[in-house]
Amino acid sequence: MRKKIILACTDCGSRNYSSESNKALNVERLEIKKFCKTCNAHTAHKETK
Ligand SMILES: [Zn+2]
């Protein structure tokens, strides 16, 4: 089964990334450090619906 996920910045709430779940992302309470254009910095991004 494929699940579409969106990664949102935990700082500003911007939804910067989206992808389909895979092994690496198949975790609850996913949190990944990604670059946020809005914050202009690397921030924690969380899975959102
Ligand atoms: Zn941000």
mmCIF file of the protein (N, C-alpha, C, O) and its ligand, coordinates in Angstrom:
data_MODEL
# 
_entry.id   MODEL 
# 
loop_
_entity.id 
_entity.type 
_entity.pdbx_number_of_molecules 
1 polymer     1 
2 non-polymer 1 
# 
_entity_poly.entity_id                      1 
_entity_poly.type                           'polypeptide(L)' 
_entity_poly.nstd_linkage                   no 
_entity_poly.nstd_monomer                   no 
_entity_poly.pdbx_seq_one_letter_code       MRKKIILACTDCGSRNYSSESNKALNVERLEIKKFCKTCNAHTAHKETK 
_entity_poly.pdbx_seq_one_letter_code_can   MRKKIILACTDCGSRNYSSESNKALNVERLEIKKFCKTCNAHTAHKETK 
_entity_poly.pdbx_strand_id                 A 
# 
loop_
_entity_poly_seq.entity_id 
_entity_poly_seq.num 
_entity_poly_seq.mon_id 
_entity_poly_seq.hetero 
1 1  MET n 
1 2  ARG n 
1 3  LYS n 
1 4  LYS n 
1 5  ILE n 
1 6  ILE n 
1 7  LEU n 
1 8  ALA n 
1 9  CYS n 
1 10 THR n 
1 11 ASP n 
1 12 CYS n 
1 13 GLY n 
1 14 SER n 
1 15 ARG n 
1 16 ASN n 
1 17 TYR n 
1 18 SER n 
1 19 SER n 
1 20 GLU n 
1 21 SER n 
1 22 ASN n 
1 23 LYS n 
1 24 ALA n 
1 25 LEU n 
1 26 ASN n 
1 27 VAL n 
1 28 GLU n 
1 29 ARG n 
1 30 LEU n 
1 31 GLU n 
1 32 ILE n 
1 33 LYS n 
1 34 LYS n 
1 35 PHE n 
1 36 CYS n 
1 37 LYS n 
1 38 THR n 
1 39 CYS n 
1 40 ASN n 
1 41 ALA n 
1 42 HIS n 
1 43 THR n 
1 44 ALA n 
1 45 HIS n 
1 46 LYS n 
1 47 GLU n 
1 48 THR n 
1 49 LYS n 
# 
loop_
_struct_asym.id 
_struct_asym.entity_id 
A 1 
B 2 
# 
loop_
_chem_comp.id 
_chem_comp.type 
_chem_comp.mon_nstd_flag 
ALA 'L-peptide linking' y 
ARG 'L-peptide linking' y 
ASN 'L-peptide linking' y 
ASP 'L-peptide linking' y 
CYS 'L-peptide linking' y 
GLU 'L-peptide linking' y 
GLY 'peptide linking'   y 
HIS 'L-peptide linking' y 
ILE 'L-peptide linking' y 
LEU 'L-peptide linking' y 
LYS 'L-peptide linking' y 
MET 'L-peptide linking' y 
PHE 'L-peptide linking' y 
SER 'L-peptide linking' y 
THR 'L-peptide linking' y 
TYR 'L-peptide linking' y 
VAL 'L-peptide linking' y 
ZN  non-polymer         . 
# 
_pdbx_entity_nonpoly.entity_id   2 
_pdbx_entity_nonpoly.name        ? 
_pdbx_entity_nonpoly.comp_id     ZN 
# 
_pdbx_nonpoly_scheme.asym_id         B 
_pdbx_nonpoly_scheme.entity_id       2 
_pdbx_nonpoly_scheme.mon_id          ZN 
_pdbx_nonpoly_scheme.ndb_seq_num     1 
_pdbx_nonpoly_scheme.pdb_seq_num     101 
_pdbx_nonpoly_scheme.auth_seq_num    101 
_pdbx_nonpoly_scheme.pdb_mon_id      ZN 
_pdbx_nonpoly_scheme.auth_mon_id     ZN 
_pdbx_nonpoly_scheme.pdb_strand_id   A 
_pdbx_nonpoly_scheme.pdb_ins_code    . 
# 
loop_
_atom_site.group_PDB 
_atom_site.id 
_atom_site.type_symbol 
_atom_site.label_atom_id 
_atom_site.label_alt_id 
_atom_site.label_comp_id 
_atom_site.label_asym_id 
_atom_site.label_entity_id 
_atom_site.label_seq_id 
_atom_site.pdbx_PDB_ins_code 
_atom_site.Cartn_x 
_atom_site.Cartn_y 
_atom_site.Cartn_z 
_atom_site.occupancy 
_atom_site.B_iso_or_equiv 
_atom_site.pdbx_formal_charge 
_atom_site.auth_seq_id 
_atom_site.auth_comp_id 
_atom_site.auth_asym_id 
_atom_site.auth_atom_id 
_atom_site.pdbx_PDB_model_num 
ATOM   1   N  N  . MET A 1 1  ? 0.847  -1.206 0.000  1.00 0.00 ? 1   MET A N  1 
ATOM   2   C  CA . MET A 1 1  ? 0.000  0.000  0.000  1.00 0.00 ? 1   MET A CA 1 
ATOM   3   C  C  . MET A 1 1  ? 0.876  1.248  0.000  1.00 0.00 ? 1   MET A C  1 
ATOM   4   O  O  . MET A 1 1  ? 1.883  1.339  0.703  1.00 0.00 ? 1   MET A O  1 
ATOM   5   N  N  . ARG A 1 2  ? 0.459  2.179  -0.799 1.00 0.00 ? 2   ARG A N  1 
ATOM   6   C  CA . ARG A 1 2  ? 1.197  3.435  -0.814 1.00 0.00 ? 2   ARG A CA 1 
ATOM   7   C  C  . ARG A 1 2  ? 0.446  4.487  -0.019 1.00 0.00 ? 2   ARG A C  1 
ATOM   8   O  O  . ARG A 1 2  ? -0.784 4.533  -0.030 1.00 0.00 ? 2   ARG A O  1 
ATOM   9   N  N  . LYS A 1 3  ? 1.177  5.303  0.647  1.00 0.00 ? 3   LYS A N  1 
ATOM   10  C  CA . LYS A 1 3  ? 0.589  6.365  1.451  1.00 0.00 ? 3   LYS A CA 1 
ATOM   11  C  C  . LYS A 1 3  ? 1.288  7.660  1.108  1.00 0.00 ? 3   LYS A C  1 
ATOM   12  O  O  . LYS A 1 3  ? 2.516  7.752  1.131  1.00 0.00 ? 3   LYS A O  1 
ATOM   13  N  N  . LYS A 1 4  ? 0.493  8.648  0.792  1.00 0.00 ? 4   LYS A N  1 
ATOM   14  C  CA . LYS A 1 4  ? 1.091  9.937  0.464  1.00 0.00 ? 4   LYS A CA 1 
ATOM   15  C  C  . LYS A 1 4  ? 1.308  10.715 1.749  1.00 0.00 ? 4   LYS A C  1 
ATOM   16  O  O  . LYS A 1 4  ? 0.416  10.810 2.591  1.00 0.00 ? 4   LYS A O  1 
ATOM   17  N  N  . ILE A 1 5  ? 2.467  11.251 1.886  1.00 0.00 ? 5   ILE A N  1 
ATOM   18  C  CA . ILE A 1 5  ? 2.750  12.026 3.088  1.00 0.00 ? 5   ILE A CA 1 
ATOM   19  C  C  . ILE A 1 5  ? 3.236  13.411 2.706  1.00 0.00 ? 5   ILE A C  1 
ATOM   20  O  O  . ILE A 1 5  ? 3.816  13.615 1.639  1.00 0.00 ? 5   ILE A O  1 
ATOM   21  N  N  . ILE A 1 6  ? 2.993  14.333 3.576  1.00 0.00 ? 6   ILE A N  1 
ATOM   22  C  CA . ILE A 1 6  ? 3.468  15.702 3.395  1.00 0.00 ? 6   ILE A CA 1 
ATOM   23  C  C  . ILE A 1 6  ? 4.317  16.045 4.603  1.00 0.00 ? 6   ILE A C  1 
ATOM   24  O  O  . ILE A 1 6  ? 3.964  15.746 5.744  1.00 0.00 ? 6   ILE A O  1 
ATOM   25  N  N  . LEU A 1 7  ? 5.431  16.672 4.326  1.00 0.00 ? 7   LEU A N  1 
ATOM   26  C  CA . LEU A 1 7  ? 6.296  17.094 5.418  1.00 0.00 ? 7   LEU A CA 1 
ATOM   27  C  C  . LEU A 1 7  ? 6.149  18.593 5.620  1.00 0.00 ? 7   LEU A C  1 
ATOM   28  O  O  . LEU A 1 7  ? 6.361  19.383 4.700  1.00 0.00 ? 7   LEU A O  1 
ATOM   29  N  N  . ALA A 1 8  ? 5.787  18.967 6.823  1.00 0.00 ? 8   ALA A N  1 
ATOM   30  C  CA . ALA A 1 8  ? 5.589  20.374 7.141  1.00 0.00 ? 8   ALA A CA 1 
ATOM   31  C  C  . ALA A 1 8  ? 6.622  20.827 8.157  1.00 0.00 ? 8   ALA A C  1 
ATOM   32  O  O  . ALA A 1 8  ? 6.981  20.094 9.078  1.00 0.00 ? 8   ALA A O  1 
ATOM   33  N  N  . CYS A 1 9  ? 7.085  22.037 7.969  1.00 0.00 ? 9   CYS A N  1 
ATOM   34  C  CA . CYS A 1 9  ? 8.035  22.630 8.901  1.00 0.00 ? 9   CYS A CA 1 
ATOM   35  C  C  . CYS A 1 9  ? 7.365  22.785 10.270 1.00 0.00 ? 9   CYS A C  1 
ATOM   36  O  O  . CYS A 1 9  ? 6.245  23.285 10.373 1.00 0.00 ? 9   CYS A O  1 
ATOM   37  N  N  . THR A 1 10 ? 8.057  22.355 11.299 1.00 0.00 ? 10  THR A N  1 
ATOM   38  C  CA . THR A 1 10 ? 7.474  22.475 12.633 1.00 0.00 ? 10  THR A CA 1 
ATOM   39  C  C  . THR A 1 10 ? 7.614  23.893 13.167 1.00 0.00 ? 10  THR A C  1 
ATOM   40  O  O  . THR A 1 10 ? 6.985  24.251 14.163 1.00 0.00 ? 10  THR A O  1 
ATOM   41  N  N  . ASP A 1 11 ? 8.427  24.690 12.514 1.00 0.00 ? 11  ASP A N  1 
ATOM   42  C  CA . ASP A 1 11 ? 8.636  26.067 12.956 1.00 0.00 ? 11  ASP A CA 1 
ATOM   43  C  C  . ASP A 1 11 ? 7.540  26.989 12.437 1.00 0.00 ? 11  ASP A C  1 
ATOM   44  O  O  . ASP A 1 11 ? 6.888  27.683 13.217 1.00 0.00 ? 11  ASP A O  1 
ATOM   45  N  N  . CYS A 1 12 ? 7.335  26.997 11.121 1.00 0.00 ? 12  CYS A N  1 
ATOM   46  C  CA . CYS A 1 12 ? 6.395  27.936 10.524 1.00 0.00 ? 12  CYS A CA 1 
ATOM   47  C  C  . CYS A 1 12 ? 5.165  27.234 9.957  1.00 0.00 ? 12  CYS A C  1 
ATOM   48  O  O  . CYS A 1 12 ? 4.181  27.891 9.615  1.00 0.00 ? 12  CYS A O  1 
ATOM   49  N  N  . GLY A 1 13 ? 5.210  25.929 9.857  1.00 0.00 ? 13  GLY A N  1 
ATOM   50  C  CA . GLY A 1 13 ? 4.041  25.203 9.364  1.00 0.00 ? 13  GLY A CA 1 
ATOM   51  C  C  . GLY A 1 13 ? 3.965  25.078 7.860  1.00 0.00 ? 13  GLY A C  1 
ATOM   52  O  O  . GLY A 1 13 ? 3.005  24.517 7.332  1.00 0.00 ? 13  GLY A O  1 
ATOM   53  N  N  . SER A 1 14 ? 4.964  25.592 7.162  1.00 0.00 ? 14  SER A N  1 
ATOM   54  C  CA . SER A 1 14 ? 4.959  25.479 5.707  1.00 0.00 ? 14  SER A CA 1 
ATOM   55  C  C  . SER A 1 14 ? 5.071  24.024 5.286  1.00 0.00 ? 14  SER A C  1 
ATOM   56  O  O  . SER A 1 14 ? 5.835  23.250 5.862  1.00 0.00 ? 14  SER A O  1 
ATOM   57  N  N  . ARG A 1 15 ? 4.292  23.667 4.268  1.00 0.00 ? 15  ARG A N  1 
ATOM   58  C  CA . ARG A 1 15 ? 4.376  22.301 3.741  1.00 0.00 ? 15  ARG A CA 1 
ATOM   59  C  C  . ARG A 1 15 ? 5.355  22.311 2.583  1.00 0.00 ? 15  ARG A C  1 
ATOM   60  O  O  . ARG A 1 15 ? 5.011  22.652 1.451  1.00 0.00 ? 15  ARG A O  1 
ATOM   61  N  N  . ASN A 1 16 ? 6.560  21.936 2.890  1.00 0.00 ? 16  ASN A N  1 
ATOM   62  C  CA . ASN A 1 16 ? 7.632  22.093 1.918  1.00 0.00 ? 16  ASN A CA 1 
ATOM   63  C  C  . ASN A 1 16 ? 7.894  20.854 1.093  1.00 0.00 ? 16  ASN A C  1 
ATOM   64  O  O  . ASN A 1 16 ? 8.344  20.947 -0.049 1.00 0.00 ? 16  ASN A O  1 
ATOM   65  N  N  . TYR A 1 17 ? 7.621  19.714 1.653  1.00 0.00 ? 17  TYR A N  1 
ATOM   66  C  CA . TYR A 1 17 ? 7.979  18.485 0.960  1.00 0.00 ? 17  TYR A CA 1 
ATOM   67  C  C  . TYR A 1 17 ? 6.824  17.502 0.984  1.00 0.00 ? 17  TYR A C  1 
ATOM   68  O  O  . TYR A 1 17 ? 6.044  17.437 1.934  1.00 0.00 ? 17  TYR A O  1 
ATOM   69  N  N  . SER A 1 18 ? 6.745  16.747 -0.091 1.00 0.00 ? 18  SER A N  1 
ATOM   70  C  CA . SER A 1 18 ? 5.769  15.664 -0.119 1.00 0.00 ? 18  SER A CA 1 
ATOM   71  C  C  . SER A 1 18 ? 6.406  14.478 -0.805 1.00 0.00 ? 18  SER A C  1 
ATOM   72  O  O  . SER A 1 18 ? 7.254  14.621 -1.686 1.00 0.00 ? 18  SER A O  1 
ATOM   73  N  N  . SER A 1 19 ? 5.988  13.334 -0.391 1.00 0.00 ? 19  SER A N  1 
ATOM   74  C  CA . SER A 1 19 ? 6.516  12.135 -1.019 1.00 0.00 ? 19  SER A CA 1 
ATOM   75  C  C  . SER A 1 19 ? 5.604  10.978 -0.669 1.00 0.00 ? 19  SER A C  1 
ATOM   76  O  O  . SER A 1 19 ? 4.671  11.103 0.124  1.00 0.00 ? 19  SER A O  1 
ATOM   77  N  N  . GLU A 1 20 ? 5.901  9.865  -1.279 1.00 0.00 ? 20  GLU A N  1 
ATOM   78  C  CA . GLU A 1 20 ? 5.147  8.676  -0.918 1.00 0.00 ? 20  GLU A CA 1 
ATOM   79  C  C  . GLU A 1 20 ? 5.974  7.887  0.071  1.00 0.00 ? 20  GLU A C  1 
ATOM   80  O  O  . GLU A 1 20 ? 7.203  7.855  0.000  1.00 0.00 ? 20  GLU A O  1 
ATOM   81  N  N  . SER A 1 21 ? 5.293  7.267  0.972  1.00 0.00 ? 21  SER A N  1 
ATOM   82  C  CA . SER A 1 21 ? 6.000  6.577  2.039  1.00 0.00 ? 21  SER A CA 1 
ATOM   83  C  C  . SER A 1 21 ? 6.885  5.476  1.474  1.00 0.00 ? 21  SER A C  1 
ATOM   84  O  O  . SER A 1 21 ? 6.553  4.840  0.474  1.00 0.00 ? 21  SER A O  1 
ATOM   85  N  N  . ASN A 1 22 ? 7.973  5.275  2.111  1.00 0.00 ? 22  ASN A N  1 
ATOM   86  C  CA . ASN A 1 22 ? 8.844  4.149  1.791  1.00 0.00 ? 22  ASN A CA 1 
ATOM   87  C  C  . ASN A 1 22 ? 9.389  3.606  3.101  1.00 0.00 ? 22  ASN A C  1 
ATOM   88  O  O  . ASN A 1 22 ? 8.952  3.996  4.184  1.00 0.00 ? 22  ASN A O  1 
ATOM   89  N  N  . LYS A 1 23 ? 10.329 2.721  2.986  1.00 0.00 ? 23  LYS A N  1 
ATOM   90  C  CA . LYS A 1 23 ? 10.842 2.089  4.202  1.00 0.00 ? 23  LYS A CA 1 
ATOM   91  C  C  . LYS A 1 23 ? 11.356 3.125  5.198  1.00 0.00 ? 23  LYS A C  1 
ATOM   92  O  O  . LYS A 1 23 ? 11.071 3.058  6.394  1.00 0.00 ? 23  LYS A O  1 
ATOM   93  N  N  . ALA A 1 24 ? 12.114 4.073  4.681  1.00 0.00 ? 24  ALA A N  1 
ATOM   94  C  CA . ALA A 1 24 ? 12.745 5.050  5.559  1.00 0.00 ? 24  ALA A CA 1 
ATOM   95  C  C  . ALA A 1 24 ? 11.716 5.953  6.228  1.00 0.00 ? 24  ALA A C  1 
ATOM   96  O  O  . ALA A 1 24 ? 11.939 6.469  7.323  1.00 0.00 ? 24  ALA A O  1 
ATOM   97  N  N  . LEU A 1 25 ? 10.582 6.133  5.547  1.00 0.00 ? 25  LEU A N  1 
ATOM   98  C  CA . LEU A 1 25 ? 9.600  7.067  6.080  1.00 0.00 ? 25  LEU A CA 1 
ATOM   99  C  C  . LEU A 1 25 ? 8.444  6.347  6.754  1.00 0.00 ? 25  LEU A C  1 
ATOM   100 O  O  . LEU A 1 25 ? 7.477  6.975  7.186  1.00 0.00 ? 25  LEU A O  1 
ATOM   101 N  N  . ASN A 1 26 ? 8.546  5.051  6.841  1.00 0.00 ? 26  ASN A N  1 
ATOM   102 C  CA . ASN A 1 26 ? 7.444  4.276  7.401  1.00 0.00 ? 26  ASN A CA 1 
ATOM   103 C  C  . ASN A 1 26 ? 7.551  4.230  8.924  1.00 0.00 ? 26  ASN A C  1 
ATOM   104 O  O  . ASN A 1 26 ? 7.644  3.160  9.526  1.00 0.00 ? 26  ASN A O  1 
ATOM   105 N  N  . VAL A 1 27 ? 7.536  5.386  9.512  1.00 0.00 ? 27  VAL A N  1 
ATOM   106 C  CA . VAL A 1 27 ? 7.687  5.483  10.963 1.00 0.00 ? 27  VAL A CA 1 
ATOM   107 C  C  . VAL A 1 27 ? 6.655  6.481  11.474 1.00 0.00 ? 27  VAL A C  1 
ATOM   108 O  O  . VAL A 1 27 ? 6.390  7.494  10.828 1.00 0.00 ? 27  VAL A O  1 
ATOM   109 N  N  . GLU A 1 28 ? 6.098  6.202  12.592 1.00 0.00 ? 28  GLU A N  1 
ATOM   110 C  CA . GLU A 1 28 ? 5.170  7.160  13.180 1.00 0.00 ? 28  GLU A CA 1 
ATOM   111 C  C  . GLU A 1 28 ? 5.937  8.306  13.807 1.00 0.00 ? 28  GLU A C  1 
ATOM   112 O  O  . GLU A 1 28 ? 7.073  8.149  14.254 1.00 0.00 ? 28  GLU A O  1 
ATOM   113 N  N  . ARG A 1 29 ? 5.300  9.444  13.829 1.00 0.00 ? 29  ARG A N  1 
ATOM   114 C  CA . ARG A 1 29 ? 5.938  10.643 14.355 1.00 0.00 ? 29  ARG A CA 1 
ATOM   115 C  C  . ARG A 1 29 ? 7.261  10.923 13.659 1.00 0.00 ? 29  ARG A C  1 
ATOM   116 O  O  . ARG A 1 29 ? 8.285  11.218 14.276 1.00 0.00 ? 29  ARG A O  1 
ATOM   117 N  N  . LEU A 1 30 ? 7.182  10.817 12.383 1.00 0.00 ? 30  LEU A N  1 
ATOM   118 C  CA . LEU A 1 30 ? 8.346  11.080 11.569 1.00 0.00 ? 30  LEU A CA 1 
ATOM   119 C  C  . LEU A 1 30 ? 8.839  12.512 11.758 1.00 0.00 ? 30  LEU A C  1 
ATOM   120 O  O  . LEU A 1 30 ? 8.049  13.454 11.815 1.00 0.00 ? 30  LEU A O  1 
ATOM   121 N  N  . GLU A 1 31 ? 10.112 12.651 11.851 1.00 0.00 ? 31  GLU A N  1 
ATOM   122 C  CA . GLU A 1 31 ? 10.677 13.990 11.954 1.00 0.00 ? 31  GLU A CA 1 
ATOM   123 C  C  . GLU A 1 31 ? 12.020 14.012 11.235 1.00 0.00 ? 31  GLU A C  1 
ATOM   124 O  O  . GLU A 1 31 ? 12.927 13.245 11.559 1.00 0.00 ? 31  GLU A O  1 
ATOM   125 N  N  . ILE A 1 32 ? 12.128 14.893 10.265 1.00 0.00 ? 32  ILE A N  1 
ATOM   126 C  CA . ILE A 1 32 ? 13.336 14.951 9.452  1.00 0.00 ? 32  ILE A CA 1 
ATOM   127 C  C  . ILE A 1 32 ? 13.817 16.386 9.368  1.00 0.00 ? 32  ILE A C  1 
ATOM   128 O  O  . ILE A 1 32 ? 13.019 17.320 9.300  1.00 0.00 ? 32  ILE A O  1 
ATOM   129 N  N  . LYS A 1 33 ? 15.093 16.543 9.373  1.00 0.00 ? 33  LYS A N  1 
ATOM   130 C  CA . LYS A 1 33 ? 15.652 17.892 9.195  1.00 0.00 ? 33  LYS A CA 1 
ATOM   131 C  C  . LYS A 1 33 ? 15.720 18.194 7.708  1.00 0.00 ? 33  LYS A C  1 
ATOM   132 O  O  . LYS A 1 33 ? 16.361 17.489 6.928  1.00 0.00 ? 33  LYS A O  1 
ATOM   133 N  N  . LYS A 1 34 ? 15.031 19.273 7.347  1.00 0.00 ? 34  LYS A N  1 
ATOM   134 C  CA . LYS A 1 34 ? 15.005 19.683 5.945  1.00 0.00 ? 34  LYS A CA 1 
ATOM   135 C  C  . LYS A 1 34 ? 15.149 21.189 5.878  1.00 0.00 ? 34  LYS A C  1 
ATOM   136 O  O  . LYS A 1 34 ? 14.937 21.914 6.850  1.00 0.00 ? 34  LYS A O  1 
ATOM   137 N  N  . PHE A 1 35 ? 15.521 21.630 4.676  1.00 0.00 ? 35  PHE A N  1 
ATOM   138 C  CA . PHE A 1 35 ? 15.656 23.066 4.504  1.00 0.00 ? 35  PHE A CA 1 
ATOM   139 C  C  . PHE A 1 35 ? 14.287 23.686 4.247  1.00 0.00 ? 35  PHE A C  1 
ATOM   140 O  O  . PHE A 1 35 ? 13.534 23.230 3.385  1.00 0.00 ? 35  PHE A O  1 
ATOM   141 N  N  . CYS A 1 36 ? 13.982 24.725 5.004  1.00 0.00 ? 36  CYS A N  1 
ATOM   142 C  CA . CYS A 1 36 ? 12.722 25.448 4.842  1.00 0.00 ? 36  CYS A CA 1 
ATOM   143 C  C  . CYS A 1 36 ? 12.994 26.795 4.202  1.00 0.00 ? 36  CYS A C  1 
ATOM   144 O  O  . CYS A 1 36 ? 13.786 27.591 4.707  1.00 0.00 ? 36  CYS A O  1 
ATOM   145 N  N  . LYS A 1 37 ? 12.321 27.042 3.073  1.00 0.00 ? 37  LYS A N  1 
ATOM   146 C  CA . LYS A 1 37 ? 12.524 28.314 2.374  1.00 0.00 ? 37  LYS A CA 1 
ATOM   147 C  C  . LYS A 1 37 ? 11.996 29.477 3.211  1.00 0.00 ? 37  LYS A C  1 
ATOM   148 O  O  . LYS A 1 37 ? 12.573 30.565 3.231  1.00 0.00 ? 37  LYS A O  1 
ATOM   149 N  N  . THR A 1 38 ? 10.892 29.220 3.897  1.00 0.00 ? 38  THR A N  1 
ATOM   150 C  CA . THR A 1 38 ? 10.274 30.289 4.680  1.00 0.00 ? 38  THR A CA 1 
ATOM   151 C  C  . THR A 1 38 ? 11.152 30.698 5.857  1.00 0.00 ? 38  THR A C  1 
ATOM   152 O  O  . THR A 1 38 ? 11.321 31.885 6.135  1.00 0.00 ? 38  THR A O  1 
ATOM   153 N  N  . CYS A 1 39 ? 11.704 29.710 6.541  1.00 0.00 ? 39  CYS A N  1 
ATOM   154 C  CA . CYS A 1 39 ? 12.580 29.999 7.678  1.00 0.00 ? 39  CYS A CA 1 
ATOM   155 C  C  . CYS A 1 39 ? 13.997 30.301 7.212  1.00 0.00 ? 39  CYS A C  1 
ATOM   156 O  O  . CYS A 1 39 ? 14.800 30.864 7.957  1.00 0.00 ? 39  CYS A O  1 
ATOM   157 N  N  . ASN A 1 40 ? 14.293 29.925 5.980  1.00 0.00 ? 40  ASN A N  1 
ATOM   158 C  CA . ASN A 1 40 ? 15.640 30.096 5.438  1.00 0.00 ? 40  ASN A CA 1 
ATOM   159 C  C  . ASN A 1 40 ? 16.669 29.376 6.307  1.00 0.00 ? 40  ASN A C  1 
ATOM   160 O  O  . ASN A 1 40 ? 17.776 29.867 6.528  1.00 0.00 ? 40  ASN A O  1 
ATOM   161 N  N  . ALA A 1 41 ? 16.280 28.214 6.788  1.00 0.00 ? 41  ALA A N  1 
ATOM   162 C  CA . ALA A 1 41 ? 17.167 27.439 7.646  1.00 0.00 ? 41  ALA A CA 1 
ATOM   163 C  C  . ALA A 1 41 ? 16.714 25.994 7.661  1.00 0.00 ? 41  ALA A C  1 
ATOM   164 O  O  . ALA A 1 41 ? 15.613 25.659 7.224  1.00 0.00 ? 41  ALA A O  1 
ATOM   165 N  N  . HIS A 1 42 ? 17.577 25.160 8.167  1.00 0.00 ? 42  HIS A N  1 
ATOM   166 C  CA . HIS A 1 42 ? 17.199 23.762 8.326  1.00 0.00 ? 42  HIS A CA 1 
ATOM   167 C  C  . HIS A 1 42 ? 16.370 23.641 9.603  1.00 0.00 ? 42  HIS A C  1 
ATOM   168 O  O  . HIS A 1 42 ? 16.786 24.054 10.686 1.00 0.00 ? 42  HIS A O  1 
ATOM   169 N  N  . THR A 1 43 ? 15.198 23.068 9.437  1.00 0.00 ? 43  THR A N  1 
ATOM   170 C  CA . THR A 1 43 ? 14.316 22.900 10.593 1.00 0.00 ? 43  THR A CA 1 
ATOM   171 C  C  . THR A 1 43 ? 13.771 21.467 10.575 1.00 0.00 ? 43  THR A C  1 
ATOM   172 O  O  . THR A 1 43 ? 13.901 20.748 9.584  1.00 0.00 ? 43  THR A O  1 
ATOM   173 N  N  . ALA A 1 44 ? 13.173 21.082 11.672 1.00 0.00 ? 44  ALA A N  1 
ATOM   174 C  CA . ALA A 1 44 ? 12.556 19.763 11.749 1.00 0.00 ? 44  ALA A CA 1 
ATOM   175 C  C  . ALA A 1 44 ? 11.248 19.793 10.957 1.00 0.00 ? 44  ALA A C  1 
ATOM   176 O  O  . ALA A 1 44 ? 10.452 20.724 11.085 1.00 0.00 ? 44  ALA A O  1 
ATOM   177 N  N  . HIS A 1 45 ? 11.043 18.772 10.148 1.00 0.00 ? 45  HIS A N  1 
ATOM   178 C  CA . HIS A 1 45 ? 9.804  18.654 9.380  1.00 0.00 ? 45  HIS A CA 1 
ATOM   179 C  C  . HIS A 1 45 ? 9.088  17.396 9.832  1.00 0.00 ? 45  HIS A C  1 
ATOM   180 O  O  . HIS A 1 45 ? 9.686  16.338 10.027 1.00 0.00 ? 45  HIS A O  1 
ATOM   181 N  N  . LYS A 1 46 ? 7.793  17.554 9.989  1.00 0.00 ? 46  LYS A N  1 
ATOM   182 C  CA . LYS A 1 46 ? 6.996  16.428 10.471 1.00 0.00 ? 46  LYS A CA 1 
ATOM   183 C  C  . LYS A 1 46 ? 5.968  16.024 9.449  1.00 0.00 ? 46  LYS A C  1 
ATOM   184 O  O  . LYS A 1 46 ? 5.518  16.830 8.635  1.00 0.00 ? 46  LYS A O  1 
ATOM   185 N  N  . GLU A 1 47 ? 5.611  14.780 9.503  1.00 0.00 ? 47  GLU A N  1 
ATOM   186 C  CA . GLU A 1 47 ? 4.571  14.281 8.607  1.00 0.00 ? 47  GLU A CA 1 
ATOM   187 C  C  . GLU A 1 47 ? 3.218  14.903 8.998  1.00 0.00 ? 47  GLU A C  1 
ATOM   188 O  O  . GLU A 1 47 ? 2.879  15.006 10.177 1.00 0.00 ? 47  GLU A O  1 
ATOM   189 N  N  . THR A 1 48 ? 2.473  15.305 7.987  1.00 0.00 ? 48  THR A N  1 
ATOM   190 C  CA . THR A 1 48 ? 1.146  15.836 8.232  1.00 0.00 ? 48  THR A CA 1 
ATOM   191 C  C  . THR A 1 48 ? 0.196  15.251 7.201  1.00 0.00 ? 48  THR A C  1 
ATOM   192 O  O  . THR A 1 48 ? 0.626  14.653 6.215  1.00 0.00 ? 48  THR A O  1 
ATOM   193 N  N  . LYS A 1 49 ? -1.118 15.429 7.439  1.00 0.00 ? 49  LYS A N  1 
ATOM   194 C  CA . LYS A 1 49 ? -2.083 14.830 6.498  1.00 0.00 ? 49  LYS A CA 1 
ATOM   195 C  C  . LYS A 1 49 ? -2.645 15.841 5.514  1.00 0.00 ? 49  LYS A C  1 
ATOM   196 O  O  . LYS A 1 49 ? -3.464 15.488 4.666  1.00 0.00 ? 49  LYS A O  1 
HETATM 197 ZN ZN . ZN  B 2 .  ? 9.734  26.892 8.278  1.00 0.00 2 101 ZN  A ZN 1 
# 
